[in-house]
């Protein structure tokens, strides 16, 4: 799947079949459903889930909580736009 296909699926309202929970969370975030995205990664502890979780809390505006999840993901809070970070997370997961 290409990045463009993934973005198109967000516009169409149908998530792609067989994607990972991380991509599904980012898909729901792309749809504007932060709560659904968060619920998908909230109980996961692996580094990728922690990265997605960190991004979601950054988007929420809770930088203290975001920084906790960035540390768990072995990342630092980026100094880029939320859209740029969204793309940085999604592209390697495709």
BALOBA-1460 file (C-alpha; in Angstrom, 3 decimals):
// residues 94
<rec num="1" residu="x" x="0.000" y="0.000" z="0.000"/>
<rec num="2" residu="x" x="1.278" y="3.453" z="-0.831"/>
<rec num="3" residu="x" x="1.015" y="6.522" z="1.343"/>
<rec num="4" residu="x" x="-1.344" y="8.028" z="-1.221"/>
<rec num="5" residu="x" x="-3.610" y="4.942" z="-1.075"/>
<rec num="6" residu="x" x="-3.675" y="5.191" z="2.708"/>
<rec num="7" residu="x" x="-4.631" y="8.865" z="2.569"/>
<rec num="8" residu="x" x="-7.333" y="8.089" z="0.008"/>
<rec num="9" residu="x" x="-8.796" y="5.426" z="2.290"/>
<rec num="10" residu="x" x="-9.156" y="8.084" z="4.996"/>
<rec num="11" residu="x" x="-11.121" y="10.246" z="2.577"/>
<rec num="12" residu="x" x="-13.283" y="7.304" z="1.489"/>
<rec num="13" residu="x" x="-14.105" y="6.373" z="5.083"/>
<rec num="14" residu="x" x="-13.091" y="2.712" z="4.773"/>
<rec num="15" residu="x" x="-9.906" y="1.530" z="6.477"/>
<rec num="16" residu="x" x="-7.735" y="-0.778" z="4.402"/>
<rec num="17" residu="x" x="-8.111" y="-4.478" z="5.144"/>
<rec num="18" residu="x" x="-5.359" y="-6.224" z="7.058"/>
<rec num="19" residu="x" x="-3.512" y="-3.180" z="8.402"/>
<rec num="20" residu="x" x="-1.748" y="-3.212" z="11.752"/>
<rec num="21" residu="x" x="-3.339" y="-1.808" z="14.880"/>
<rec num="22" residu="x" x="-0.839" y="1.070" z="14.688"/>
<rec num="23" residu="x" x="-1.921" y="2.034" z="11.194"/>
<rec num="24" residu="x" x="-5.552" y="1.611" z="12.167"/>
<rec num="25" residu="x" x="-5.009" y="4.026" z="15.054"/>
<rec num="26" residu="x" x="-3.369" y="6.528" z="12.702"/>
<rec num="27" residu="x" x="-6.193" y="5.990" z="10.214"/>
<rec num="28" residu="x" x="-8.781" y="6.850" z="12.867"/>
<rec num="29" residu="x" x="-6.723" y="9.869" z="13.866"/>
<rec num="30" residu="x" x="-6.692" y="10.913" z="10.222"/>
<rec num="31" residu="x" x="-10.478" y="10.647" z="10.298"/>
<rec num="32" residu="x" x="-10.545" y="13.001" z="13.284"/>
<rec num="33" residu="x" x="-11.461" y="10.272" z="15.778"/>
<rec num="34" residu="x" x="-8.807" y="10.791" z="18.460"/>
<rec num="35" residu="x" x="-10.705" y="8.714" z="21.022"/>
<rec num="36" residu="x" x="-10.874" y="5.647" z="18.783"/>
<rec num="37" residu="x" x="-7.209" y="6.028" z="17.821"/>
<rec num="38" residu="x" x="-6.205" y="6.313" z="21.462"/>
<rec num="39" residu="x" x="-8.305" y="3.327" z="22.509"/>
<rec num="40" residu="x" x="-6.456" y="1.124" z="20.008"/>
<rec num="41" residu="x" x="-3.000" y="1.797" z="21.475"/>
<rec num="42" residu="x" x="-3.814" y="2.701" z="25.075"/>
<rec num="43" residu="x" x="-3.137" y="-0.763" z="26.486"/>
<rec num="44" residu="x" x="-0.170" y="-1.629" z="24.227"/>
<rec num="45" residu="x" x="3.402" y="-1.269" z="25.491"/>
<rec num="46" residu="x" x="5.654" y="-1.989" z="22.489"/>
<rec num="47" residu="x" x="7.793" y="0.818" z="21.058"/>
<rec num="48" residu="x" x="5.608" y="1.440" z="18.011"/>
<rec num="49" residu="x" x="2.438" y="1.667" z="20.091"/>
<rec num="50" residu="x" x="4.218" y="4.018" z="22.479"/>
<rec num="51" residu="x" x="5.237" y="6.245" z="19.557"/>
<rec num="52" residu="x" x="1.665" y="6.426" z="18.266"/>
<rec num="53" residu="x" x="0.448" y="6.996" z="21.823"/>
<rec num="54" residu="x" x="2.975" y="9.827" z="22.278"/>
<rec num="55" residu="x" x="1.876" y="11.492" z="19.047"/>
<rec num="56" residu="x" x="-1.767" y="11.296" z="20.111"/>
<rec num="57" residu="x" x="-1.069" y="12.945" z="23.463"/>
<rec num="58" residu="x" x="1.007" y="15.611" z="21.737"/>
<rec num="59" residu="x" x="-1.933" y="16.256" z="19.453"/>
<rec num="60" residu="x" x="-4.199" y="16.423" z="22.480"/>
<rec num="61" residu="x" x="-1.927" y="19.135" z="23.885"/>
<rec num="62" residu="x" x="-0.766" y="17.059" z="26.859"/>
<rec num="63" residu="x" x="2.988" y="17.389" z="26.344"/>
<rec num="64" residu="x" x="3.876" y="16.015" z="29.772"/>
<rec num="65" residu="x" x="2.030" y="12.772" z="29.022"/>
<rec num="66" residu="x" x="3.328" y="12.785" z="25.434"/>
<rec num="67" residu="x" x="6.908" y="13.059" z="26.678"/>
<rec num="68" residu="x" x="6.368" y="10.038" z="28.924"/>
<rec num="69" residu="x" x="5.276" y="7.974" z="25.889"/>
<rec num="70" residu="x" x="8.063" y="9.349" z="23.687"/>
<rec num="71" residu="x" x="10.559" y="8.155" z="26.315"/>
<rec num="72" residu="x" x="8.947" y="4.703" z="26.334"/>
<rec num="73" residu="x" x="9.263" y="4.673" z="22.521"/>
<rec num="74" residu="x" x="12.931" y="5.775" z="22.740"/>
<rec num="75" residu="x" x="12.077" y="8.969" z="20.860"/>
<rec num="76" residu="x" x="12.105" y="12.671" z="21.580"/>
<rec num="77" residu="x" x="9.157" y="14.954" z="20.995"/>
<rec num="78" residu="x" x="9.782" y="16.300" z="17.494"/>
<rec num="79" residu="x" x="9.883" y="19.950" z="16.579"/>
<rec num="80" residu="x" x="7.697" y="19.517" z="13.495"/>
<rec num="81" residu="x" x="4.027" y="20.024" z="12.754"/>
<rec num="82" residu="x" x="1.536" y="17.383" z="13.827"/>
<rec num="83" residu="x" x="0.892" y="16.622" z="10.160"/>
<rec num="84" residu="x" x="4.598" y="16.068" z="9.549"/>
<rec num="85" residu="x" x="4.831" y="13.754" z="12.529"/>
<rec num="86" residu="x" x="1.715" y="11.875" z="11.391"/>
<rec num="87" residu="x" x="3.397" y="11.265" z="8.029"/>
<rec num="88" residu="x" x="6.679" y="10.296" z="9.708"/>
<rec num="89" residu="x" x="4.852" y="7.618" z="11.694"/>
<rec num="90" residu="x" x="2.599" y="6.327" z="8.921"/>
<rec num="91" residu="x" x="5.092" y="6.038" z="6.066"/>
<rec num="92" residu="x" x="7.415" y="3.417" z="7.592"/>
<rec num="93" residu="x" x="4.447" y="1.403" z="8.882"/>
<rec num="94" residu="x" x="2.953" y="0.944" z="5.412"/>
